[in-house]
Amino acid sequence: MQIGVVAKKIGLSVDAIRFYERNALLPRAARTEGGFRQYGESEVETLAFIRRVQGLGFKLREIRGLLSLRGSRLQPCAPVRRRLEEKLVDVQQKLADLQKLEHELRVALRRCNRELRNQPAHCPILRETNARKPESAE
């Protein structure tokens, strides 16, 4: 299959496939006499796998490790499970950080709303210094 057909089948861009090839996530494709890349089912399955684990939040470096495990004859589940657990902890930390950020934004918005009722010309957020943290919820 040529690169455009593979891209459409997997739901990737042609540029993404070339990127994976350049970064050694995908072996260099065989070429036709005309210089077009040719991919077999194995490469299509690899690309589908890359897309799936990238959708789970794995970075290219991590995907390289997963591809290595996928290519081994044993295909051990324990290391994959460990990587999934690590990714879950990372996602949970990011969610906690986002919840904290949401809280700080709500507090800042309440301060702006309160100030607008009192003095429309002075924004408390613009007057704050970088060292000052937003007030806690009231």
ZAGU-96075 format. One record per residue (C-alpha): residue number from 1; x, y, z. Coordinates in steps of 0.25 Angstrom, whole numbers, plus 5000, padded with zeros to 4 digits. Layout:
<r nr="NUM" east="X" north="Y" up="Z"/>
...
***
This chain:
<r nr="1" east="5000" north="5000" up="5000"/>
<r nr="2" east="5005" north="5014" up="4997"/>
<r nr="3" east="5006" north="5024" up="5008"/>
<r nr="4" east="4993" north="5032" up="5005"/>
<r nr="5" east="4985" north="5019" up="5006"/>
<r nr="6" east="4991" north="5015" up="5019"/>
<r nr="7" east="4989" north="5029" up="5024"/>
<r nr="8" east="4975" north="5029" up="5021"/>
<r nr="9" east="4973" north="5015" up="5026"/>
<r nr="10" east="4979" north="5018" up="5040"/>
<r nr="11" east="4974" north="5032" up="5041"/>
<r nr="12" east="4988" north="5038" up="5041"/>
<r nr="13" east="4994" north="5049" up="5032"/>
<r nr="14" east="5005" north="5046" up="5022"/>
<r nr="15" east="5014" north="5055" up="5030"/>
<r nr="16" east="5012" north="5047" up="5043"/>
<r nr="17" east="5016" north="5034" up="5036"/>
<r nr="18" east="5028" north="5040" up="5030"/>
<r nr="19" east="5031" north="5046" up="5044"/>
<r nr="20" east="5030" north="5032" up="5050"/>
<r nr="21" east="5039" north="5027" up="5040"/>
<r nr="22" east="5049" north="5038" up="5042"/>
<r nr="23" east="5049" north="5035" up="5057"/>
<r nr="24" east="5051" north="5020" up="5055"/>
<r nr="25" east="5037" north="5017" up="5061"/>
<r nr="26" east="5034" north="5010" up="5048"/>
<r nr="27" east="5045" north="5003" up="5039"/>
<r nr="28" east="5048" north="5010" up="5026"/>
<r nr="29" east="5038" north="5007" up="5016"/>
<r nr="30" east="5042" north="4999" up="5003"/>
<r nr="31" east="5041" north="5007" up="4991"/>
<r nr="32" east="5035" north="5005" up="4977"/>
<r nr="33" east="5043" north="5007" up="4965"/>
<r nr="34" east="5037" north="5021" up="4964"/>
<r nr="35" east="5041" north="5024" up="4978"/>
<r nr="36" east="5028" north="5023" up="4985"/>
<r nr="37" east="5028" north="5017" up="4999"/>
<r nr="38" east="5021" north="5003" up="5000"/>
<r nr="39" east="5015" north="4998" up="5013"/>
<r nr="40" east="5011" north="4984" up="5017"/>
<r nr="41" east="5000" north="4979" up="5027"/>
<r nr="42" east="5011" north="4979" up="5038"/>
<r nr="43" east="5015" north="4993" up="5036"/>
<r nr="44" east="5000" north="4997" up="5036"/>
<r nr="45" east="4998" north="4989" up="5049"/>
<r nr="46" east="5010" north="4996" up="5055"/>
<r nr="47" east="5005" north="5010" up="5051"/>
<r nr="48" east="4991" north="5006" up="5057"/>
<r nr="49" east="4998" north="5002" up="5070"/>
<r nr="50" east="5006" north="5015" up="5070"/>
<r nr="51" east="4993" north="5023" up="5068"/>
<r nr="52" east="4986" north="5016" up="5079"/>
<r nr="53" east="4997" north="5017" up="5090"/>
<r nr="54" east="4999" north="5031" up="5086"/>
<r nr="55" east="4985" north="5034" up="5089"/>
<r nr="56" east="4987" north="5028" up="5103"/>
<r nr="57" east="4997" north="5039" up="5105"/>
<r nr="58" east="5010" north="5032" up="5103"/>
<r nr="59" east="5022" north="5040" up="5097"/>
<r nr="60" east="5030" north="5036" up="5086"/>
<r nr="61" east="5041" north="5031" up="5095"/>
<r nr="62" east="5031" north="5022" up="5103"/>
<r nr="63" east="5025" north="5017" up="5090"/>
<r nr="64" east="5039" north="5013" up="5085"/>
<r nr="65" east="5040" north="5004" up="5098"/>
<r nr="66" east="5026" north="4999" up="5096"/>
<r nr="67" east="5029" north="4995" up="5081"/>
<r nr="68" east="5042" north="4988" up="5086"/>
<r nr="69" east="5033" north="4980" up="5096"/>
<r nr="70" east="5023" north="4977" up="5085"/>
<r nr="71" east="5034" north="4972" up="5076"/>
<r nr="72" east="5039" north="4962" up="5086"/>
<r nr="73" east="5035" north="4948" up="5085"/>
<r nr="74" east="5030" north="4947" up="5099"/>
<r nr="75" east="5022" north="4960" up="5099"/>
<r nr="76" east="5022" north="4961" up="5114"/>
<r nr="77" east="5010" north="4968" up="5121"/>
<r nr="78" east="5017" north="4972" up="5134"/>
<r nr="79" east="5025" north="4983" up="5128"/>
<r nr="80" east="5014" north="4989" up="5120"/>
<r nr="81" east="5005" north="4988" up="5132"/>
<r nr="82" east="5016" north="4996" up="5140"/>
<r nr="83" east="5016" north="5007" up="5129"/>
<r nr="84" east="5001" north="5008" up="5129"/>
<r nr="85" east="5001" north="5010" up="5144"/>
<r nr="86" east="5012" north="5021" up="5143"/>
<r nr="87" east="5004" north="5028" up="5132"/>
<r nr="88" east="4991" north="5027" up="5140"/>
<r nr="89" east="4999" north="5033" up="5152"/>
<r nr="90" east="5004" north="5044" up="5143"/>
<r nr="91" east="4990" north="5047" up="5138"/>
<r nr="92" east="4984" north="5048" up="5152"/>
<r nr="93" east="4995" north="5058" up="5156"/>
<r nr="94" east="4992" north="5066" up="5143"/>
<r nr="95" east="4977" north="5066" up="5147"/>
<r nr="96" east="4980" north="5070" up="5161"/>
<r nr="97" east="4989" north="5082" up="5156"/>
<r nr="98" east="4977" north="5086" up="5146"/>
<r nr="99" east="4967" north="5085" up="5158"/>
<r nr="100" east="4976" north="5094" up="5166"/>
<r nr="101" east="4977" north="5104" up="5154"/>
<r nr="102" east="4962" north="5104" up="5152"/>
<r nr="103" east="4961" north="5108" up="5167"/>
<r nr="104" east="4971" north="5119" up="5166"/>
<r nr="105" east="4964" north="5124" up="5153"/>
<r nr="106" east="4950" north="5124" up="5160"/>
<r nr="107" east="4956" north="5132" up="5172"/>
<r nr="108" east="4962" north="5142" up="5162"/>
<r nr="109" east="4949" north="5143" up="5155"/>
<r nr="110" east="4941" north="5145" up="5168"/>
<r nr="111" east="4951" north="5156" up="5172"/>
<r nr="112" east="4949" north="5163" up="5158"/>
<r nr="113" east="4934" north="5162" up="5159"/>
<r nr="114" east="4935" north="5168" up="5173"/>
<r nr="115" east="4944" north="5179" up="5169"/>
<r nr="116" east="4935" north="5183" up="5157"/>
<r nr="117" east="4923" north="5185" up="5166"/>
<r nr="118" east="4932" north="5195" up="5174"/>
<r nr="119" east="4942" north="5202" up="5165"/>
<r nr="120" east="4941" north="5199" up="5150"/>
<r nr="121" east="4954" north="5205" up="5147"/>
<r nr="122" east="4963" north="5197" up="5155"/>
<r nr="123" east="4966" north="5182" up="5153"/>
<r nr="124" east="4972" north="5174" up="5165"/>
<r nr="125" east="4978" north="5164" up="5156"/>
<r nr="126" east="4986" north="5175" up="5148"/>
<r nr="127" east="4991" north="5181" up="5161"/>
<r nr="128" east="4996" north="5168" up="5167"/>
<r nr="129" east="5011" north="5165" up="5167"/>
<r nr="130" east="5016" north="5152" up="5162"/>
<r nr="131" east="5020" north="5148" up="5177"/>
<r nr="132" east="5006" north="5149" up="5182"/>
<r nr="133" east="4997" north="5137" up="5181"/>
<r nr="134" east="4982" north="5138" up="5178"/>
<r nr="135" east="4973" north="5138" up="5191"/>
<r nr="136" east="4967" north="5125" up="5195"/>
<r nr="137" east="4952" north="5123" up="5193"/>
<r nr="138" east="4943" north="5131" up="5201"/>
***
